[in-house]
Amino acid sequence: MAGENLIQVNQDKCTKCGLCVKVCRGTLGLGEQGPEIVHDFCIACGHCVAVCPNGALDHTRAPLKNQVLLEKSPVPDVETAARFLRSRRSVRTFQKKPIPRENIRELLDIARFAPTACNSQGISYYVVDDLDTLKKIAAVIADWAEEDLKHGSLGKSPWSQNTSNTIRCYHENGEDTILRDAPCLIIATADKNRFPLGRDNTHFALTYAQLYAPTLGLGTCWSGLFEYCATSGYEPLLKLLKLPESRTITGAFLVGYPVYTFKRLVDRDPLQITWQ
Ligand SMILES: Cc1cc2nc3c(=O)[nH]c(=O)nc-3n(C[C@H](O)[C@H](O)[C@H](O)COP(=O)(O)O)c2cc1C
């Protein structure tokens, strides 16, 4: 059967307990010699390798050597977890300080571990950390938003008032209300043929990065305006970015060192659930 070589079983270590088969989506079955491929639709999630208590299973596309051993569950207690998640806020005022590229690399590296549909992955990033280019991008988005508020979907959106105000302040007060004078804009892209899946995947990946950012002393803010302008296909923006033809923009956020520290946790509308 095709895919036969995907897994390698160390017979000295395998106890044939079948855990790898139980966590698998149906690719593995338990044979006389232990786990074996019975259906050819492996998505390389690596669960079979990760669950084995003896390190008996290796997988060509999810190698054992790449999976870090987890001795003890790192799950924080409920209060720590809730406080951590509720402490994330958008940052819109950044210090005029560049971010070392190795820190950006570290920030985006964590995003690789976010879940993707069928383990499709495939998100890649374009990072703009040149201040002149960032200014040009903001100016181009302002032009697009102004036009779109008159004739396009922004004008019809419930947030049109908010966007009008953003653009007015950009022109009148000379404030960068679009890219917030951030020292860095991170643009996520996916294969053009994988849209809208790539966009869904991106949102989880960017959320991972945004939650991790404070660990590096960084603050972040989604840039919806950038994303909407880019996905509308606005030529002046796409010309500035010069992305390969095969990629499409699936999300973006601003990042930098925050000026202000928030002293309170996020609050939102009350939870709504319907039990059925
Ligand atoms: C998809 C998305 C797009 C957003 N776009 C922008 C944006 O273009 N500019 C901006 O200043 N904030 C943007 N935000 C930030 C929201 O305004 C912010 O998340 C919301 O007001 C709640 O505040 P908090 O993130 O501090 O909790 C965006 C957020 C999301 C989730």
The ligand as an SDF file (V2000), in Angstrom:
LIG
                    3D

 31 33  0  0  0  0  0  0  0  0999 V2000
   -9.7070   41.2210   12.6240 C   0  0  0  0  0  0  0  0  0  0  0  0
   -9.3190   42.4490   13.4110 C   0  0  0  0  0  0  0  0  0  0  0  0
   -8.9670   43.6100   12.7290 C   0  0  0  0  0  0  0  0  0  0  0  0
   -8.5720   44.7560   13.4470 C   0  0  0  0  0  0  0  0  0  0  0  0
   -8.1630   45.8670   12.7630 N   0  0  0  0  0  0  0  0  0  0  0  0
   -7.6980   46.9430   13.4490 C   0  0  0  0  0  0  0  0  0  0  0  0
   -7.1750   48.0940   12.7640 C   0  0  0  0  0  0  0  0  0  0  0  0
   -7.1140   48.1520   11.5370 O   0  0  0  0  0  0  0  0  0  0  0  0
   -6.7200   49.1380   13.5020 N   0  0  0  0  0  0  0  0  0  0  0  0
   -6.7380   49.1110   14.8720 C   0  0  0  0  0  0  0  0  0  0  0  0
   -6.3000   50.0830   15.4820 O   0  0  0  0  0  0  0  0  0  0  0  0
   -7.2420   48.0530   15.5620 N   0  0  0  0  0  0  0  0  0  0  0  0
   -7.6910   46.9610   14.8870 C   0  0  0  0  0  0  0  0  0  0  0  0
   -8.1660   45.8510   15.5770 N   0  0  0  0  0  0  0  0  0  0  0  0
   -8.1430   45.8340   17.0380 C   0  0  0  0  0  0  0  0  0  0  0  0
   -9.5590   45.9090   17.6480 C   0  0  0  0  0  0  0  0  0  0  0  0
  -10.0560   47.2100   17.5280 O   0  0  0  0  0  0  0  0  0  0  0  0
   -9.4340   45.4670   19.1190 C   0  0  0  0  0  0  0  0  0  0  0  0
   -9.0610   44.1100   19.1540 O   0  0  0  0  0  0  0  0  0  0  0  0
  -10.7390   45.6300   19.9110 C   0  0  0  0  0  0  0  0  0  0  0  0
  -11.0770   46.9840   19.9900 O   0  0  0  0  0  0  0  0  0  0  0  0
  -10.6040   45.0860   21.3360 C   0  0  0  0  0  0  0  0  0  0  0  0
   -9.4890   45.6690   22.0020 O   0  0  0  0  0  0  0  0  0  0  0  0
   -8.3030   44.7790   22.5670 P   0  0  0  0  0  0  0  0  0  0  0  0
   -7.6580   44.0590   21.4180 O   0  0  0  0  0  0  0  0  0  0  0  0
   -7.3590   45.7480   23.2190 O   0  0  0  0  0  0  0  0  0  0  0  0
   -8.8630   43.8290   23.5650 O   0  0  0  0  0  0  0  0  0  0  0  0
   -8.5710   44.7250   14.8770 C   0  0  0  0  0  0  0  0  0  0  0  0
   -8.9160   43.5310   15.5390 C   0  0  0  0  0  0  0  0  0  0  0  0
   -9.2680   42.4110   14.8250 C   0  0  0  0  0  0  0  0  0  0  0  0
   -9.6110   41.1370   15.5850 C   0  0  0  0  0  0  0  0  0  0  0  0
  1  2  1  0
  2  3  1  0
  2 30  2  0
  3  4  2  0
  4  5  1  0
  4 28  1  0
  5  6  2  0
  6  7  1  0
  6 13  1  0
  7  8  2  0
  7  9  1  0
  9 10  1  0
 10 11  2  0
 10 12  1  0
 12 13  2  0
 13 14  1  0
 14 15  1  0
 14 28  1  0
 15 16  1  0
 16 17  1  0
 16 18  1  0
 18 19  1  0
 18 20  1  0
 20 21  1  0
 20 22  1  0
 22 23  1  0
 23 24  1  0
 24 25  2  0
 24 26  1  0
 24 27  1  0
 28 29  2  0
 29 30  1  0
 30 31  1  0
M  END
$$$$
